[in-house]
Amino acid sequence: MKRVIILVFVCFTNLALSQDLVFPFQYGWNILTEGDELKFKLAVKDSVPPRFFSLDGFESTGIQFDTLGNFYWQPAYDLVDRLEKQKDFNVIFEVSMEDGRKARSAITFTVLHKNRPPSIEELPVVYVKMASSNSYQIPAEYIRDLDGDPITFRPVQEKMPQGANLSSLGLFTWTPSKSQFYALRDKPLTIEFFVEDQPDKASSLGKLKIAQTQMDLPPELLIVPGDSSITVSENELVNLKIYVSDPNGDDNVAEVGFVCSDPQVPKTSFKENTKVQSEFIWKPGYEFVEESEVTKEVDFTFYAIDNANNRTQRKVRVTVKDAENIDEKDKLSYIKYRNSLIQAKGLIDILDDNHETLSKAYKKAKKGKKNRALINASLGATTGLSPVILSTDPSKVVSAIGGTTVLTLGTLEATELLGKSKNDILEKMKVNVEIRNQLQVAGDNFARKYALKSSRRNQEFDIDRDKLLPIINNQKLVILEIDASKPSYKDYSDKDLKKTFPDFSSE
């Protein structure tokens, strides 16, 4: 029975801004089971009304979320693998306020796997021979577990004819006596059995009709999926399940195999699990389709032969499309994403150091006006030039000038004459701050917009990256006279990048 969960919000999560995103208060509200429904309306605790809501990271989850904050999700039954039991999905809620503020909050949803009983379709009629050992493997394509669990068979003993047996693997064996065989001519026999999945043992009831045959019929060959034409891309898995049954008994099957029009397909792609059940597994590599081609067609012929040389065959055409290597492209895109932010952070650090240097120079220039002075000495009126005998040594004669001498001590604008101009320093500081702020805003937007791997696959990624480069190479940088011997950027760690750009992703 499907559950519907409707939640009311009464608790809040703290955010860096004054407004808070309001989430449900119940414990475990973000834990769901496949098939359950979760509904709520996102709100904000703030006097300013929200402008609109948005959600990142919900692709391929089936989540429905609109700009008014209405959230709805019913996780599909195939969302969590049976072996995982549970799976976490990380999404980011964001609200934009009317006054321009924004708030983001990351929420982790945990989805639990839900087991379902096996599904049984109507089985084909089983034809048996008189006084012969008849065996029939119940075809797997008619019985499947929606969760991919291993299954076992359990017969209903009251419905089984004498001497018949149904194994846990679905193998029906019976050697009918003469009277039993003749009874089948007028009234075919129907046996019942249960199919249980493991380890939960959810079961479904199936029926198998038994009839007699008087002729040697050719084998029956079934391919799942049953399409005669399949289209795949390079490096995409081709998986076909081949089931063979023989109306005269599965032991009558002598050989099962395939032939292919392209020698590049290895024979080892065909795996024979049992005599009546095989599997074809093949993955064309990225080099399968030539660069000059767009697609390449490969014809397969699967066949089954019984002991009487009766032959049955099915043809499948596989069209392989040329595809680019997504993994390699994602790696290259991430390198571009990271290197762009490394360059931006490198310049921001250089600008911060330069701003500190300019601040010290400005303080020094301001002090120079008060503490620096120039001394000027000049001769005044000169009265005459005469020899003078020193009293200490009469033999020494020196020349003396009579008159007055003028000494001038004056305070000058030292910043203009002895140091750098204060106005020039202020202008450089203004340019420094302008470039730094512009680069910080552009870097934050770039780091947030392309934090997810899927967003970097868009054509806008390279366009926005090109828009970031002119800011990093701003023409006004020459005004700052930055030391060219310093490296333009360092090999920053992810932690360093996240300090400067909080939305940076290491994915």
C-alpha angles and dihedrals in degrees: 000000000000117000124214117207117200114182133197121208121232105140132067141211121225116245134184091251127064093254120076129208108235116224132176116286101212116111110253094012089142093055113093139173122226109272095022120120125231121193131174142139118237116225140176129233099221139105090235112076119239118253098206142330129231138184130211129196099027097114115132092010099095093237115155116207129161134196091261090064098255110151126194130168135165106177112224119242092244094052095094123042116234091238093052093053089193138023134197123225119194119205133169121224117204132185127194114205127214090248092057099260121132135201129193130193129182117220126188116211117199115207118197123210117249119208120224128192120254120275118233124195126196107288125223120255116271114224118205136189126230118259090357131113104256121193129179128183110212103238113250093218090069093050120048137156112230090215096046093246120157111261135210132195126231119185126221097237094203090062097045118102117235112281095015123122136188114200126214088255093058098259111147115201128180139156103199119208121231094264092046091050093050090048089059091060093069100028123022114218124242120201126190131216141168125239113208128190120220138271096358094049096217105166142201130193119242135184131213123196118214122201136165126252130203099189138059103253124195119251121274116234123196126184121199120235089036098210114127090206124046128182121201138161127239114285090019116128120248109203120177125173115210119202122186127190130173122208088215093052134297091255086070090072108103104177141004123188148117143244124212136203093219121064091205090077106089121228088229088072087082112078120188107207095173134349091269100032125060136159133214114209120177135154117190109216127230089265095054095094115056118241091243091055131073097198138005126207124215123188120212127191115195116193143182126200127192129207091269090056092251106155133205124182140177128198126217126183117205119198113201116201124207110253136181122240102263095188093054091044091052091050091051092047091051091051089053091046093050096041092051090054091044089056091047093050092045091056092044090055091048090049091050091052091046092050090054090050092049091049091055091047091051093052090049091050092052092052092050092068092062104035104038125082139163127229120215122188124185139167119256125197115341116214102185151315118248138155116259125201114217114234093219094056118019091193092065118084123186133177119248132194119214123209140064133311124206121212116192122194110188135171114230137184095273094182089063098041107028104025143020124303114268091215092053091052092050090050091051091049090053092051090046093054092044094054093042095052093045091050093047093053093046092047093049092050092047094048093049098043094051100034091113122071092227093056091057090061091070122098090239090071095074091040093054090043090055089050090056094054097067089054091051089047095043112172091223090067089088089066090063093058091218116192106265092203091072116093114255092231142353132228095266122194122236088255091055092049092049091055091058097033108029094191094055112130125208091202 
